[in-house]
Amino acid sequence: MKKIILECDLCDRGLETENGEESGFYICPECWDDLRKSLQSPFESGESKSGT
């Protein structure tokens, strides 16, 4: 099978894969974790205090 280097769209980190899936959009696991954490707590950065 042909090896493909997927580059993360967020951090440009390269990941080598052999499954041949080129979707045109790829996010590495590290960025997925960061995205998930930021989506779970979108208002913990002080925005929720703006109403006081």
N, CA, C and O atoms as CSV, one atom per row, in Angstrom:
chain,resi,resn,atom,element,x,y,z
A,1,MET,N,N,0.828,-1.209,0.000
A,1,MET,CA,C,0.000,0.000,0.000
A,1,MET,C,C,0.862,1.259,0.000
A,1,MET,O,O,1.950,1.286,0.576
A,2,LYS,N,N,0.367,2.272,-0.641
A,2,LYS,CA,C,1.077,3.539,-0.728
A,2,LYS,C,C,0.997,4.294,0.599
A,2,LYS,O,O,-0.069,4.406,1.204
A,3,LYS,N,N,2.148,4.809,1.035
A,3,LYS,CA,C,2.150,5.594,2.276
A,3,LYS,C,C,1.805,7.041,1.961
A,3,LYS,O,O,2.285,7.618,0.985
A,4,ILE,N,N,0.976,7.603,2.798
A,4,ILE,CA,C,0.538,8.987,2.618
A,4,ILE,C,C,0.898,9.774,3.876
A,4,ILE,O,O,0.707,9.291,4.991
A,5,ILE,N,N,1.411,10.970,3.695
A,5,ILE,CA,C,1.675,11.847,4.836
A,5,ILE,C,C,0.498,12.808,4.972
A,5,ILE,O,O,0.257,13.647,4.104
A,6,LEU,N,N,-0.224,12.669,6.073
A,6,LEU,CA,C,-1.317,13.601,6.352
A,6,LEU,C,C,-0.759,14.750,7.172
A,6,LEU,O,O,-0.029,14.528,8.138
A,7,GLU,N,N,-1.092,15.967,6.799
A,7,GLU,CA,C,-0.646,17.125,7.567
A,7,GLU,C,C,-1.835,17.730,8.284
A,7,GLU,O,O,-2.871,18.012,7.681
A,8,CYS,N,N,-1.667,17.924,9.587
A,8,CYS,CA,C,-2.731,18.511,10.393
A,8,CYS,C,C,-3.050,19.917,9.890
A,8,CYS,O,O,-2.142,20.717,9.661
A,9,ASP,N,N,-4.328,20.218,9.718
A,9,ASP,CA,C,-4.741,21.529,9.225
A,9,ASP,C,C,-4.538,22.625,10.270
A,9,ASP,O,O,-4.515,23.809,9.936
A,10,LEU,N,N,-4.391,22.228,11.531
A,10,LEU,CA,C,-4.252,23.222,12.588
A,10,LEU,C,C,-2.794,23.488,12.949
A,10,LEU,O,O,-2.392,24.639,13.117
A,11,CYS,N,N,-1.998,22.418,13.068
A,11,CYS,CA,C,-0.621,22.629,13.534
A,11,CYS,C,C,0.416,22.193,12.503
A,11,CYS,O,O,1.614,22.332,12.748
A,12,ASP,N,N,-0.016,21.669,11.354
A,12,ASP,CA,C,0.882,21.222,10.282
A,12,ASP,C,C,1.790,20.074,10.682
A,12,ASP,O,O,2.818,19.848,10.044
A,13,ARG,N,N,1.428,19.346,11.728
A,13,ARG,CA,C,2.194,18.163,12.114
A,13,ARG,C,C,1.892,17.051,11.107
A,13,ARG,O,O,0.737,16.845,10.735
A,14,GLY,N,N,2.906,16.352,10.678
A,14,GLY,CA,C,2.700,15.299,9.685
A,14,GLY,C,C,2.487,13.943,10.333
A,14,GLY,O,O,3.146,13.607,11.317
A,15,LEU,N,N,1.574,13.171,9.783
A,15,LEU,CA,C,1.336,11.814,10.274
A,15,LEU,C,C,1.328,10.868,9.087
A,15,LEU,O,O,0.598,11.070,8.117
A,16,GLU,N,N,2.161,9.821,9.180
A,16,GLU,CA,C,2.236,8.865,8.076
A,16,GLU,C,C,1.167,7.803,8.254
A,16,GLU,O,O,1.010,7.243,9.339
A,17,THR,N,N,0.440,7.530,7.193
A,17,THR,CA,C,-0.619,6.531,7.258
A,17,THR,C,C,-0.570,5.641,6.027
A,17,THR,O,O,-0.021,6.019,4.992
A,18,GLU,N,N,-1.144,4.470,6.151
A,18,GLU,CA,C,-1.162,3.551,5.017
A,18,GLU,C,C,-2.582,3.224,4.567
A,18,GLU,O,O,-2.771,2.434,3.643
A,19,ASN,N,N,-3.578,3.822,5.209
A,19,ASN,CA,C,-4.948,3.454,4.850
A,19,ASN,C,C,-5.411,4.128,3.558
A,19,ASN,O,O,-6.475,3.799,3.034
A,20,GLY,N,N,-4.627,5.057,3.052
A,20,GLY,CA,C,-4.942,5.661,1.762
A,20,GLY,C,C,-6.120,6.601,1.783
A,20,GLY,O,O,-6.668,6.931,0.731
A,21,GLU,N,N,-6.521,7.038,2.960
A,21,GLU,CA,C,-7.676,7.921,3.056
A,21,GLU,C,C,-7.232,9.375,3.002
A,21,GLU,O,O,-6.667,9.889,3.967
A,22,GLU,N,N,-7.481,10.033,1.891
A,22,GLU,CA,C,-7.156,11.450,1.780
A,22,GLU,C,C,-8.461,12.225,1.712
A,22,GLU,O,O,-9.063,12.351,0.646
A,23,SER,N,N,-8.893,12.740,2.848
A,23,SER,CA,C,-10.172,13.441,2.886
A,23,SER,C,C,-10.003,14.915,2.539
A,23,SER,O,O,-10.982,15.604,2.253
A,24,GLY,N,N,-8.761,15.401,2.565
A,24,GLY,CA,C,-8.527,16.813,2.318
A,24,GLY,C,C,-8.617,17.637,3.588
A,24,GLY,O,O,-8.283,18.822,3.591
A,25,PHE,N,N,-9.067,17.014,4.666
A,25,PHE,CA,C,-9.155,17.707,5.955
A,25,PHE,C,C,-8.703,16.747,7.032
A,25,PHE,O,O,-9.294,15.680,7.204
A,26,TYR,N,N,-7.658,17.115,7.759
A,26,TYR,CA,C,-7.119,16.217,8.773
A,26,TYR,C,C,-6.709,17.007,10.002
A,26,TYR,O,O,-6.101,18.072,9.891
A,27,ILE,N,N,-7.042,16.486,11.171
A,27,ILE,CA,C,-6.619,17.086,12.435
A,27,ILE,C,C,-5.955,15.996,13.263
A,27,ILE,O,O,-6.538,14.933,13.478
A,28,CYS,N,N,-4.747,16.254,13.724
A,28,CYS,CA,C,-4.010,15.244,14.476
A,28,CYS,C,C,-4.651,15.037,15.852
A,28,CYS,O,O,-5.372,15.910,16.336
A,29,PRO,N,N,-4.392,13.889,16.483
A,29,PRO,CA,C,-5.011,13.577,17.782
A,29,PRO,C,C,-4.767,14.640,18.845
A,29,PRO,O,O,-5.647,14.907,19.664
A,30,GLU,N,N,-3.579,15.253,18.844
A,30,GLU,CA,C,-3.290,16.287,19.841
A,30,GLU,C,C,-4.231,17.479,19.678
A,30,GLU,O,O,-4.749,18.012,20.660
A,31,CYS,N,N,-4.443,17.886,18.437
A,31,CYS,CA,C,-5.345,19.015,18.193
A,31,CYS,C,C,-6.796,18.639,18.480
A,31,CYS,O,O,-7.572,19.475,18.943
A,32,TRP,N,N,-7.173,17.371,18.205
A,32,TRP,CA,C,-8.525,16.916,18.525
A,32,TRP,C,C,-8.776,17.049,20.020
A,32,TRP,O,O,-9.841,17.500,20.441
A,33,ASP,N,N,-7.770,16.647,20.834
A,33,ASP,CA,C,-7.917,16.752,22.287
A,33,ASP,C,C,-8.111,18.208,22.692
A,33,ASP,O,O,-8.981,18.523,23.503
A,34,ASP,N,N,-7.289,19.102,22.119
A,34,ASP,CA,C,-7.409,20.524,22.442
A,34,ASP,C,C,-8.780,21.061,22.037
A,34,ASP,O,O,-9.404,21.819,22.780
A,35,LEU,N,N,-9.243,20.660,20.852
A,35,LEU,CA,C,-10.557,21.112,20.389
A,35,LEU,C,C,-11.662,20.629,21.309
A,35,LEU,O,O,-12.552,21.393,21.680
A,36,ARG,N,N,-11.600,19.339,21.679
A,36,ARG,CA,C,-12.624,18.768,22.550
A,36,ARG,C,C,-12.661,19.483,23.892
A,36,ARG,O,O,-13.737,19.790,24.407
A,37,LYS,N,N,-11.487,19.749,24.460
A,37,LYS,CA,C,-11.435,20.432,25.760
A,37,LYS,C,C,-12.010,21.840,25.653
A,37,LYS,O,O,-12.759,22.275,26.528
A,38,SER,N,N,-11.663,22.551,24.584
A,38,SER,CA,C,-12.147,23.926,24.453
A,38,SER,C,C,-13.647,23.964,24.160
A,38,SER,O,O,-14.326,24.920,24.535
A,39,LEU,N,N,-14.168,22.930,23.492
A,39,LEU,CA,C,-15.608,22.900,23.226
A,39,LEU,C,C,-16.403,22.511,24.466
A,39,LEU,O,O,-17.542,22.946,24.638
A,40,GLN,N,N,-15.809,21.696,25.326
A,40,GLN,CA,C,-16.504,21.283,26.542
A,40,GLN,C,C,-16.605,22.433,27.540
A,40,GLN,O,O,-17.547,22.488,28.331
A,41,SER,N,N,-15.643,23.346,27.506
A,41,SER,CA,C,-15.664,24.454,28.460
A,41,SER,C,C,-15.415,25.782,27.743
A,41,SER,O,O,-14.378,26.412,27.950
A,42,PRO,N,N,-16.354,26.206,26.906
A,42,PRO,CA,C,-16.132,27.416,26.110
A,42,PRO,C,C,-16.195,28.710,26.916
A,42,PRO,O,O,-15.685,29.737,26.470
A,43,PHE,N,N,-16.809,28.674,28.089
A,43,PHE,CA,C,-16.991,29.918,28.838
A,43,PHE,C,C,-16.130,29.993,30.085
A,43,PHE,O,O,-16.340,30.864,30.930
A,44,GLU,N,N,-15.162,29.095,30.213
A,44,GLU,CA,C,-14.313,29.116,31.403
A,44,GLU,C,C,-13.180,30.128,31.284
A,44,GLU,O,O,-12.393,30.287,32.217
A,45,SER,N,N,-13.089,30.809,30.152
A,45,SER,CA,C,-11.987,31.748,29.953
A,45,SER,C,C,-12.343,33.147,30.448
A,45,SER,O,O,-11.695,34.121,30.066
A,46,GLY,N,N,-13.363,33.256,31.292
A,46,GLY,CA,C,-13.716,34.546,31.871
A,46,GLY,C,C,-14.874,35.233,31.169
A,46,GLY,O,O,-15.323,36.288,31.618
A,47,GLU,N,N,-15.365,34.666,30.090
A,47,GLU,CA,C,-16.454,35.303,29.358
A,47,GLU,C,C,-17.754,35.279,30.144
A,47,GLU,O,O,-18.590,36.168,29.985
A,48,SER,N,N,-17.937,34.268,30.995
A,48,SER,CA,C,-19.180,34.150,31.746
A,48,SER,C,C,-19.290,35.230,32.819
A,48,SER,O,O,-20.379,35.488,33.333
A,49,LYS,N,N,-18.164,35.863,33.158
A,49,LYS,CA,C,-18.175,36.899,34.193
A,49,LYS,C,C,-18.521,38.269,33.616
A,49,LYS,O,O,-18.645,39.237,34.366
A,50,SER,N,N,-18.676,38.366,32.313
A,50,SER,CA,C,-18.891,39.667,31.689
A,50,SER,C,C,-20.253,40.254,32.043
A,50,SER,O,O,-20.464,41.453,31.860
A,51,GLY,N,N,-21.173,39.448,32.540
A,51,GLY,CA,C,-22.509,39.934,32.861
A,51,GLY,C,C,-22.620,40.566,34.230
A,51,GLY,O,O,-23.662,41.134,34.559
A,52,THR,N,N,-21.583,40.486,35.032
A,52,THR,CA,C,-21.663,41.030,36.397
A,52,THR,C,C,-21.289,42.492,36.449
A,52,THR,O,O,-21.306,43.096,37.522
